[in-house]
Amino acid sequence: VFSALSECVKCKKCVGGYTQNSNESFNQLIWKIAPKTMHSGAKIVNIAAFLATCTFNNGVTSLLEIMNVLVISVG
């Protein structure tokens, strides 16, 4: 069993410590914005998904751009 699991082809996915699935990482962003422990309606979860998509694809600077469009000042 060990030799079958340690083949080079299967180990290439773990090189560099990138073992977390990208879907899990994306889902984690959504639930960080709208935690499951708090009641969130469909609109809030939908907005959280949009914000998580922006953050996942373009980084945190996309949130600053959204805040700029909505005329929200920081600080």
VENKA-V597890 format. One record per residue. RES is the residue in one small letter. PHI is phi in radians with two decimals (NA if undefined). PSI is psi as a letter, one per 40 degrees, with the letter a starting at -180 (* if undefined). OMEGA is omega in whole degrees, 0 to 359 (none if undefined). Layout:
[[RES;PHI;PSI;OMEGA] [RES;PHI;PSI;OMEGA]]
//
This chain:
[[v;NA;d;181] [f;-1.08;d;181] [s;-1.15;d;179] [a;-1.21;d;181] [l;-1.40;e;184] [s;-1.79;e;176] [e;-1.10;i;183] [c;-1.02;d;182] [v;-1.10;d;181] [k;-1.33;d;182] [c;-1.37;d;181] [k;-1.07;d;180] [k;-1.17;d;185] [c;-1.69;e;181] [v;-1.14;h;181] [g;1.51;e;177] [g;1.38;e;181] [y;-1.53;g;184] [t;-1.73;e;181] [q;-1.39;h;178] [n;-1.15;h;181] [s;-1.11;d;177] [n;-1.14;d;178] [e;-1.12;d;179] [s;-1.13;d;179] [f;-1.14;d;179] [n;-1.07;d;179] [q;-1.08;d;178] [l;-1.12;d;180] [i;-1.06;d;185] [w;-1.34;e;172] [k;-1.29;d;179] [i;-1.35;d;180] [a;-2.19;g;185] [p;-1.03;i;179] [k;-1.20;d;182] [t;-1.29;e;177] [m;-1.86;i;179] [h;-1.24;h;177] [s;-2.26;h;178] [g;-1.32;i;182] [a;-1.09;d;180] [k;-1.12;d;182] [i;-1.14;d;179] [v;-1.15;d;177] [n;-1.12;d;177] [i;-1.11;d;178] [a;-1.07;d;178] [a;-1.16;d;177] [f;-1.10;d;180] [l;-1.14;d;178] [a;-1.14;d;178] [t;-1.11;d;178] [c;-1.06;d;181] [t;-1.14;d;182] [f;-1.14;d;184] [n;-1.44;d;189] [n;-2.11;e;181] [g;1.52;a;186] [v;-1.21;d;180] [t;-1.07;d;178] [s;-1.13;d;177] [l;-1.17;d;177] [l;-1.13;d;178] [e;-1.14;d;178] [i;-1.11;d;179] [m;-1.09;d;178] [n;-1.13;d;179] [v;-1.13;d;180] [l;-1.45;e;181] [v;0.98;f;175] [i;-1.84;h;181] [s;-1.54;i;180] [v;-1.69;h;176] [g;1.58;*;none]]
//
